[in-house]
Amino acid sequence: MRSIGFAGAGFACAVLARQLVTRGAYRATVFESRDHIAGNCHTSRDNGIMVHRYGPHIFNTSREEVWDYVRDLSPMMPFTNRVKAVTARGVFSLPINLLTINQFFGKRFSPEDARAFVATLGDTSIGEPQNFEEQALKFLGRDLYRNFFYGYTRKQWGVEPTELPASILRRLPVRFNYDDNYYNHTFQGIPRDGYTSIVEKLLDHPRIEVRLGEPFARDLQSEFDHVFYSGPLDGYFEHRHGRLQYRSLVFERFDESGDYQGNPVINYCEEQVPYTRITEHKHFAPWEDHAGTICFREYSKATEPGDTPYYPMRLQEDKEQTVAVPRACRTDTRTDLHRSAGDVSIPGHARRDR
Ligand SMILES: Cc1cc2nc3c(=O)[nH]c(=O)nc-3n(C[C@H](O)[C@H](O)[C@H](O)COP(=O)(O)OP(=O)(O)OC[C@H]3O[C@@H](n4cnc5c(N)ncnc54)[C@H](O)[C@@H]3O)c2cc1C
């Protein structure tokens, strides 16, 4: 029987471990630094309310086999993420859609009118956009950019939008209809009993051993025939190839009664508001009824020692450092690195495929 080590008890390693032990002669040992399973998707009940401890998670995919797989593990409750944005000019619907455009500019545009109008807003002096700001100005113009993107991006990434790659923003991050579904994927939902119960089921197997509170270190590698690693990429190489820059998050909890904000997620786009969004967790389970409510203000910050690295920044200098990693991987054939350093999204604005 082959012995496989896993670094991390999040979704990635839990699925891999389960698949391997049920399909072959494998034994799995799952190391997890934290004192719980399910990684960043971890959920737990607090005063009866399902709380997403590391920020809200909405399951979304266009792959039917993935959707079927997760539905075998848990009933998936219908949920469509509809985000609102507080700007200097009022509260609007995100992603920018026909309602946002009509309300922001005080118009009654049809889809075609709006498309033609937005085309007139763009900065035509910009050829191939060289950074995030140019991408936004080229396609949306100054008004929409300043109100919806500039302050939020500065808070989220801690740098000027001119320092971020243009690729972070979709080519035209606008919809010319009234679809305010945050995601483009075919399937979307929230597990009725939270994500932790799914990961619990995945890891519940006589040939899977879970070691909570035990970080995987590279010197353990020799004990296994193969290792899957789902932690930060630079951490695996003990920062020998440099440090990648990540953003970390701080969640400031507050409790209220009734309905605090009337929506699961509200983004705050103005730079002078220090947080990026407020999430109200009972609204991620609209099929439940709770008198109290638990909310989190979410702040973004540079990752310091001891912080959880959530979002890789993918600045030019990070990209130069990651060039060294594939070379290092070639000499390290016993380990699979799950996490891609280039997997960047701006929560709230850019890629909506997460
Ligand atoms: C705020 C936020 C919101 C998100 N929202 C969504 C969403 O709505 N929908 C969506 O699809 N995705 C979302 N994501 C992404 C989602 O969290 C990840 O895709 C998913 O958690 C990845 O699972 P994973 O197992 O790869 O990694 P993780 O969930 O990060 O789990 C990795 C685990 O490995 C552990 N670990 C790391 N290094 C070691 C080590 N050396 N030894 C032992 N353990 C180690 C960590 O403690 C962690 O528990 C969001 C992410 C964030 C940060």
The ligand as a Gaussian input file, in Angstrom:
#p B3LYP/6-31G(d) Opt

LIG

0 1
 C      -12.276000      35.679000       1.371000
 C      -12.373000      34.561000       0.362000
 C      -13.566000      34.330000      -0.282000
 C      -13.667000      33.318000      -1.217000
 N      -14.876000      33.107000      -1.798000
 C      -15.019000      32.091000      -2.641000
 C      -16.296000      31.811000      -3.198000
 O      -17.281000      32.513000      -2.903000
 N      -16.417000      30.773000      -4.038000
 C      -15.314000      29.999000      -4.358000
 O      -15.461000      29.052000      -5.147000
 N      -14.097000      30.230000      -3.841000
 C      -13.915000      31.249000      -2.996000
 N      -12.698000      31.492000      -2.456000
 C      -11.581000      30.593000      -2.793000
 C      -11.606000      29.314000      -1.898000
 O      -11.398000      29.682000      -0.550000
 C      -10.481000      28.412000      -2.328000
 O      -10.594000      28.117000      -3.697000
 C      -10.517000      27.097000      -1.573000
 O      -10.571000      27.313000      -0.194000
 C       -9.256000      26.380000      -1.945000
 O       -9.165000      25.193000      -1.211000
 P       -7.750000      24.622000      -0.920000
 O       -7.913000      23.326000      -0.252000
 O       -6.909000      24.659000      -2.130000
 O       -7.027000      25.697000       0.016000
 P       -7.419000      26.272000       1.441000
 O       -8.865000      26.341000       1.669000
 O       -6.582000      27.498000       1.583000
 O       -6.855000      25.155000       2.420000
 C       -5.477000      24.937000       2.560000
 C       -5.230000      24.455000       3.985000
 O       -3.859000      24.087000       4.060000
 C       -3.383000      24.448000       5.329000
 N       -1.933000      24.523000       5.204000
 C       -1.183000      25.403000       4.495000
 N        0.110000      25.103000       4.593000
 C        0.190000      23.998000       5.391000
 C        1.276000      23.179000       5.837000
 N        2.560000      23.426000       5.525000
 N        0.993000      22.119000       6.628000
 C       -0.299000      21.825000       6.969000
 N       -1.357000      22.566000       6.566000
 C       -1.108000      23.622000       5.777000
 C       -4.062000      25.767000       5.626000
 O       -4.124000      26.003000       7.028000
 C       -5.459000      25.540000       5.027000
 O       -6.372000      25.069000       5.995000
 C      -12.537000      32.518000      -1.544000
 C      -11.331000      32.758000      -0.892000
 C      -11.233000      33.761000       0.029000
 C       -9.897000      34.002000       0.717000

